[in-house]
Amino acid sequence: MKISAQFTMWGSVVFALFSLGYAFAGFSSMDGMADDATRSDARGFALFWLFLGVIGIVMAIVSWWMVKDADGGSAER
């Protein structure tokens, strides 16, 4: 099965927005937690979603670069 670079770019953007939004929600809700162990677990969970968001951003940038290069960059070399 082949997935186009443009589809991968937009899918990565959606995935990154979802992951970063979930990480932001996790970080913003930590202040209300009273238990230190629960706060530590929530911080780790939010950092995991932040990591996934960064991976999504990197994949979107790489896919965008592939789409841009396929449009006419190879003829210039």
N, C-alpha and C positions, 0 to 999 in steps of 0.2 A: 504494500500500500504506500503510495507516495503522498506526501503532504507538502503543499507549496510553501515557499518561504514567506509569502505574504500572509497566508493563513496562520502560519506559526508565529509571525510577528504580532498579529492582532490577538491571537490566543494567549500569547505571552503577556501582552499588555493587560488583558482582562484578568489573567491569573495574578499578575503582579498587583493590580489594584485591589483585588479581593484579599490577597495575602497581607498587603500593607494596611488595609482597612481593618482586618481582623487583629493585626498586631497593635494598631493604634487603640482599638477598643480594649485590648488586653492591658496595655500600659496605662490607659486612662482610668480603668476600674481598679487598679491596685491600691489606690489610696484608701479606699473604703474597707479593705480587709484588715481584720484585727489580728489574726494569727500569723506569726512570722513564717511558719512552715508553708502555709497556704500562699502567702505573698511570694515566697521564694519559688514555689512551683508555678505560680502564675507568671512570674518574671521569665522563667525558663520557657514556658509555653509561648509567651509573647515574643521572646527572642527567636524561637524556632520559626514562627510565622514571619518575623522580620527577615530572617535568613531566606525563607522561601520567596519572599517578595523581591529580595535582591537578586536571587537566581532568575526570577521572571523578568526583571529589568535587563539583566545581562543577556538573556536569550532573545528578548525583543530587540536589543541593540544589534546583536549578531545577525538576526534575521533581517533587520532593516538594512544592514550593511550588505547582506547577500542580495537583497532585492535591488538596492541602489547599484551594486556592481554588475548585476545581470542586465540592467537596462542600457548599458553602453560603456561601462568602465573598462571592459576587457579589450575593446578595440583601440584604446589609447596606449596600451602597453606595447 
